[in-house]
Amino acid sequence: MDPRLITPYLIAALVAWRLYRRARRSFGRQQVRDRLMWMRIGILTVVAVLMGALFGRDVALLGGLLGGIACGALLGYIGLRYTKFEVTADGRFYTPHTYIGIIVTALFVGRVLYRMLGVYSGTVPAAPGGPGLAAYHSSPITLSVLGALVGYYVLYYLGVLQRTKPAASIASPTA
């Protein structure tokens, strides 16, 4: 086997494994993990800010990113409306709306696969910054999908944390 092909196969396997894990989280009852959700919110927000700063001079790219964030936030709001929340003695849980999670994940996976196939087959046109992978991030559609992913998960996780936050313990007066 050609050693140059090993790296793309390893990367593809890692991406497939992560996507599988992400898709599994779209199903069934899940425990609320505050730290993990806050960490994801922070990472996604940083990614969005960095992408906005990187493409701030190109109106089409920035518009794609911001439009995607707005659409994703709308999907997150709709997803929250159909999410079931419960607080039990075992902890705080939520059951996400299956189809909305699948739509967001499929949209992202589909766009990544489309762009990767274009890069590897050589059909992606060269970007002004150079050929090949430089064209990968220079598409308003790709940034729209990334923005939708960011908008959805940031709003959704904030909503889950807000709706399941533990009630403040009320001190009862002693007699």
JOFENVEN-V379542 format. One record per backbone hydrogen bond with DSSP energy under -0.5 kcal/mol. NH is the residue of the N-H (numbers start at 1). CO is the residue of the C=O. If there is no record, write none. Layout:
nh-><NH/NH>
co-><CO/CO>
This chain:
nh-><5/6/6/7/8/9/10/11/12/13/14/15/16/17/18/19/20/21/22/23/24/25/26/27/30/32/34/37/38/39/40/41/42/43/44/45/46/47/48/49/50/51/52/53/54/55/58/59/62/62/63/64/65/66/67/68/69/70/71/72/73/74/75/76/77/78/79/80/81/82/83/84/86/88/88/91/93/94/95/96/96/98/101/102/103/104/105/106/107/108/109/110/111/112/113/114/115/116/117/118/119/120/121/122/123/124/127/130/134/135/136/137/138/143/144/145/146/147/148/149/150/151/152/153/154/155/156/157/158/159/160/161/162/163/164/165/171>
co-><2/2/3/3/4/5/6/7/8/9/10/11/12/13/14/15/16/17/18/19/20/21/23/24/94/92/32/33/34/35/36/37/38/39/40/41/42/43/44/45/46/47/48/49/50/51/55/57/55/58/59/60/61/62/63/64/65/66/67/68/69/70/71/72/73/74/75/76/77/78/80/95/93/86/91/88/86/30/84/28/94/96/97/98/99/100/101/102/103/104/105/106/107/108/109/110/111/112/113/114/115/116/117/118/118/118/130/127/131/132/133/133/135/139/140/141/142/143/144/145/146/147/148/149/150/151/152/153/154/155/156/157/158/159/160/162/169>
